[in-house]
Amino acid sequence: MASENTIRIIPNVRAGVLGQKAFNIIITNSQLIIAQMTNAMVNEEIKKTREESKEKGDGFLKRMASTMTAGYHIHERYFNMMPEQIINETPGNFAIPNDSIKKIRIKMGQTYEDGTNRPNTLKIISEKAKYKYTFTQITARQAKELLTQTLGSKVK
């Protein structure tokens, strides 16, 4: 069997009441890993970004912009981690074996004339449970392409 590695990531998905919990979905050749983003992780990334901006000599506005967008890049860390490290990173992380996934349904969000948005949705139906997430950082089409490369016709 080939070694398992991180192939793709769907960043910054949300779940729970009012989408208060944030996750990254890591796609490997044998499982989906749902990795929770904790406040501590976001704060650590903000601190790291602030320090890097100061070292580069960035001005106030550039440092502020970097700090405000720090959470959008947390998912990049997973490309350098082994799947077991990701699963054990926080108690909220878990894996769904690809062979237990029955279907994944992705629906495109919508922007209304009044400026309100409905985010994209991602439903994972496995043998054991159903999971529902919303996302906006990538398009529904991009998410479908990422998942289809590994899960094929299970993605609708």
Steps between C-alpha positions, in 0.01 A plus 500: 500500500628848415583729789230738606558867447311826487388559147259793524329724754163671513579793729295677764174309498243566771256282693271518799234745603563824312826351369694574816744210460768524232677206335726410210426188297819320410466258210739206495506197276326289770297736721356843560638661813283763663738729687351752742643851512515610862524855630848415629611399148363821350665711773831320445479568124419867564799533731730330248371720217548816709860405580578416136355835386709690756816316394433588135453863599143520371309820568205526737229440238675201347556345846133555584386339173730202555368455853137519387548225240724271709223244558459444126841333479491258795410211270837522322670340803332168418701452182806445725335267752436127495132396520541354852651829621200688359247265660674530840551879481177588687226295669252633239682337206377174347528292185245353263640208299439552127357151461232578763377807311177431315448842343617860511263771385619853423259787443603837367419798720329813383530877531172689509421846365483643852863398557434201725682176428419134536828305519585184308401179680678166524322191634696184569293185543697207640403160633507634857383863482405806297705822515402840365738791444485842335790668324586816308879507461489288184219452249262203496653397166853502647386291799330252269814469286721445807275226639428333166871442437506266800140385545378488140129445442415522871513879458182658365 
